[in-house]
């Protein structure tokens, strides 16, 4: 490696004693040292120290380009730390990193947990709803939280959602002389925690997690009746074939249920909805599932609202597709993009017939009936037939 101007060092609660020889040398040579006030104190850098701006801004480090500069971060700088935010904007010859064990690694080591089977989350700047996709009976989760008050808030949040029987471990100053670990039950938590950075480990008990199958219950979503119903949604998601890291355009999103289930599979979604009230429902559902960071909501109508959007890997049109909208969407898609569209009207069904003949794919008509009371007996109550056309560009 050439002579990098930036060194990124992970530092633990044991301070200088835990640093490698290479880290110590880089610390001695640096003209400027950035880090949190706690990090700077642990390293004893004196007047060379520059506390992070809040919120973190990589520009203050990049402005030192070419001068010997060092960044201090907690533990592993590339796990919920500043490392990647900096490295993504630099050439590979401009920086070098010396990580230390992460808070997650030390916490797992103290508890005897398999780290590869433990969900590790940074919640110091994120809502507790990020936990929702990970909560399941017996699930093990380690999360970083903002401060002592956040621990009490987390215990209350878990209890309100039926996870009050969960065990919680509070872990502070891990790896240092002031290390503190205690065990609690979420619904009985009542302790004044120190204000310094805290990790919380959770062994989930008592609640019901979100099912992993496609077609979640309609009752889990806020909606005004405009929702792709559970069985039909399962068919749509099967045809959309979500994969981690892929992007969906959900056009005419309604409640956003398709976007939510897509994002639960690890992708991101852009939900386009013409009505303000329904766009609000999409945001509410995204927030409830802890997916606001994965679902962007645009209030507008296709095709105008699609201008300037990043291209998708898949597109779902829940209804109202016409020739002009189809042409505007299809012409923008790259080869291999999947498109799935639904219809309950004869006019759009006729369009699907034309599109199937012209572009191929699969054309399917689905009729669903559910048992419902009929006087003293029961009978089948049929829903409107749904026609699904799916194709690959």
N, C-alpha and C positions, 0 to 999 in steps of 0.2 A: 504494500500500500504506500502511496506517496505520503508526503507530510501533511496530514489533515489539520485544518485550523480549528476544528470543533471536536471536543471530546465529550461524550455523554456518559456519565457515571451513575450507576445505581448505588445508593448509600442506604444502609440500614440503621437501626436504632443503636447499634454498637459504634457508630461513627467511624472515625479514622481507623480504629482497631480492626474493623472488618474489611477494609479496602485492600486490594491487591497492590503489589509493588508498582505495576504499571499505572494503576489509578492514582496512587500517591504521587508518582512522578508528574503525571499530567496535571494534577492539582497544584503542584509546586510551580509548574511552568506557565500556568494560565494567567493572563493579564486580567481577565474578567471572569467571574464565576456567577452564573445565574442559578437560582433555585428558590424554593420556599424558604421563609425565614427559619423554619425548623431545620431544613437541610443545611443552610449556611452556618447555623450555630453548631450543628453536629460536626461539620468539617473545619470549623474555626478559621474561616478565610479572611476575617477582618474586613478592612476597607475595600478589598477587591470584590466583595459580595454585592450582588444586585438582586433584590427580591423580585420574584415574578410579578408582572402586572396581573390584576384580577379583573376580568377573566384573562386566562392565558393568551398571550399574543406572540406567535413565533417571530414576528417582525423585529422585536427587540433583540433577539439573538442573531437573526440574519443581517441586521445592520452592522454587526461586528465582523462580517465576512473578511477573511484573510488575516485576522488578528488572533493570536492564541486565546481561545475562549473555551470555557468548560460549563457544562450544564449538569446540575445535580438533580436527581429524581429519586423517588422512593423505590427501593428494590430493583425490579426489572423495568427499565424505562420503556420497554416495548410492550408492556401489558398494562393497559389503562394508564399509560404515562405519556410524557412529552416526546419520547423517542421517535415514534413514527411520524408525528406531526412535523418534526424537523427534517428527518431523513427523506421524506417524500418531496421536499423542496430543495434538496441538495444533490450534487453529484456524489457517486460512491467513493470518490477519492477525497472528499471534503471532510468526512467525519469518521470517527471510530467510537465504538461503545464498549464499556466494561460493565455488564449487568451484575447485579447481586441477586440473591434469592428474593423472589417476589413475596409480598404479603400473603398471597394465596398459597405459595409453597410452604411457608413457615406455618401458617394456620393449619394446613392439611397435615403437616408433620406433627404438630402438637396434638391434633385430634385423632391421628391414625387413620385418616380418610384417604382413599384412592383419589388422587387429584384428577386423573383422567375420567373418573366417573362423577365428578363434582362440577356443578355449574358455577362459574366464576363471573361475577358482575361488578361493574363500577356504578354505584348509585349515589356518589357524592354530588353529581350534577344531573341526575336523571330521576324520574318519578318511580315510586315503588311498584307501579304497574308493570315495569319491566320484568318483575318476578313472575307475572301471571303465566307465561308459556312454560315456565320451569317448575311450577308448583304441582307436585303429585305426591301421592302417599309414599313416604320413605325417601323422597328426593333430598339430596344434600346440596346445599347452596352456600357459597362463601361470597359475601358482598362487602365492598368498601362503602362506608357511609361518611357523611359530611362531618358530624360531630356527635357529642354525647346526646344532645336533644333528639337527633335523628334516630337513635336507637329506640327511645321511648315511642317515637312516632311509628317506627317500623313494627314494634310489638303490637301497638294499637291497630295498625293497618291489617296485620295478619289475623288478629282476633276478630275484627269486624267482618272478615271474609271467610270465617269458618276454620281458620288454621290456628286457633288459640291453643290447641294442645301441642303445638310444635315446640321442640326444644331449641333454645337459642344460646349460643356462646358469644360473649363479648370478649374481644381480644384487642388489647391496646399495647402500643410500644413493643411489638413483637421483635424478639432477637436482641433486646437491649436490657440494661440492668433494671429498668422500671417495668418490665413485661408484666402484664396483668391479664388473666384469663378467668372468666366466671361463667357458670351455667345457669340458665333460667328457663322457665316455661313462659311462652309468649303472653298468655292471658293473665299471668300472675306477675308480670314484670313490673317492678317498682324499685328502681335504684338510680341514684344520681351518678351519672357517668362522667369521667374526666372529659374535658373539652377537646383534647388532642384527637388526631385521626384514629378512627376505630374501624376494625373489621368485625363483621357479625357473621357467624356461621349458623345455618338453620337446618335442622332435621325436620322436614315437613310431616306433620301428623294432623289428622282430624278432618281435613277438607276434601273436596272433590276437585281434581285438576281438570284442565281443558282436555277433552278427548283428542287423540291424534288422528282420528279418521276424518275424511272429508264429509261435509254435511253436518255441521254443528246445529244444535237445536235453535230454531228461530227465536226462542225466548231469551237467548243470550244476547240478542241484538236490539238496540233501540231502532224502531222503524214505525212508519205510518201506514203499514200495509204494503208499501212498495219495497219488496224484498224478494230475492230469488229464493224460493222455498227450499227447505232442507233437501228433499230427495232430488230435486232438479239441480240444486247447487252442487250436490255430489257428482252428478253427471257432467256438469259444466267443468268442475275442477279436474275430473278424470280426463276430459278432452284437452283442457289447458295444459295439463302435465307439468305442474310447477317444479322447478329445481332451484336449489340454493343459489343466490346471487343474481337470478334473472329478474327482469323488469316487466311489469304488466301495465297495460292501459286498460282500465276498467271504465268503459264509456256508458254513461247513464247509470252511475253507480248506485243510486237509490239509497239503501242503508249502508252500502260499503261491505256487505257480507262476503262478497267474492274477494275483494281486496284484502280483508282481514284473514281469510283462510289461505290466500296466496302467501301473504306475509308470514303467517305461522309456519309455512314450509321453508322459510329462509330467504324469500325474495323481497323485492320492493315493488310498490304499486303506485301508480298515478291514477287517482279516482277523479273522473270528470263528471260533474253533476250540475244540471242547469238550474235547479231550484235551491235557493239559499237555505231553506229549512232542512232539506234533505242533505245538503252539504254539511250542515251542522250535525246531523245524525251520523254521517260518515266519520266526522272528527271525534264525536263522542264514543263511537264504537272502537275506533283506532286507539283512543286513549284508554278505554276500559281494558283492552287486551295488551296494553303496554307496547303499542306498535306505532306511535306517533312518529318515531324516527324512521319508520319503513314505509309509511303511507303519506303521500302528498295529495292534498285535496285542491282541485281547481273548480271554481264555480263558473260554468259556462257550457255552451253547447258545441257538440262536434258538428262539422269539422273545424270551425273557427278556433275552438279552445285547444286544438292539437298543435297549433303553430308554435314552433320553437321547442317542443318537448323532445327530450332524449328518446331515441328510438327504442321500441319495446322488443322483448323476446316473444311476447304473446299479447293478444288483444281479446277482450271480452266485450261484446255488445249485448246488453241485457234486453233490448227491445227498441223498436222504432228505426231500424236500419232501412235506409232507402238507397236508390242508385247513386245519388250525389255523395252521400256520406261514405258509402262503400268505396267508391272510386277514389275519394280523397284519402281514405285510410290505406287501401290496398296499394296505391301508387307510392306510398312512403315506406312500405315495409321492405325489409331486406330479405333475401332468400333464407328460408328456414324458419321464418316467423310463423307462429301458430295463431290462427284466428278462429274464435268460437262465437257464434251468434245465436240468440234465441228469438222466437217469435210466437205470439198467440193470435195474430191477425191473419186473415186470408191473403191480404195484400202482400205482407212481408213473406208469408209462406210461398207465394208465387215467385217473389224475387229470389228466395232461397233455391227454388227449383231451377231457375235460370243460372244462378251462380254455381250450383252443383254441376250442371251440364257443361258450363264453360270452364270451371276451375277444378272440378273433381272434389275430392274430400269425402266426407261422410254426411249423409242426410238422414235424420232420425226423427220420428214422431213419437212423443211420449204421452201416454194417457195414464193418469193416476187417480185412483178413487180410494177414499178412506171410509171406514165404518162410522156411521152416525145414527143417532136415534131416529126412528120413524114410528111415531105413536108408541105402542107398547113393545115394538120390535126394533130391529136395527136394519139398516140398508146401506148400500154403497152410495156415497156422495162424491160425485166426480168433479175434479177440478178441470179448468180449461186445458185442452191438449196443448203441449208445448212442442214446437218444432226446433230442432237444433241442427245447425249446419256448422261443420268444423272442417278446416282446410289448412294446408301448409303453403305459404307463399312460394 
